[in-house]
């Protein structure tokens, strides 16, 4: 079951699944506080279990919803 996320709310990023397996250099480090965002023209957050997040050191990046933990 995929958790719901809300735009503008903060979460702690703890990667699971593909976020661990297919790690990218531009993704936040585990334990980083991130904010859910919705870039213009992108599919709605929650589509296929993914959402966009931003953090102070980086721009929007696509991550799994299950990698986000409520703060």
Order of alpha helices (4+ residues) and beta strands (2+ residues): beta-alpha-beta-beta-beta-beta
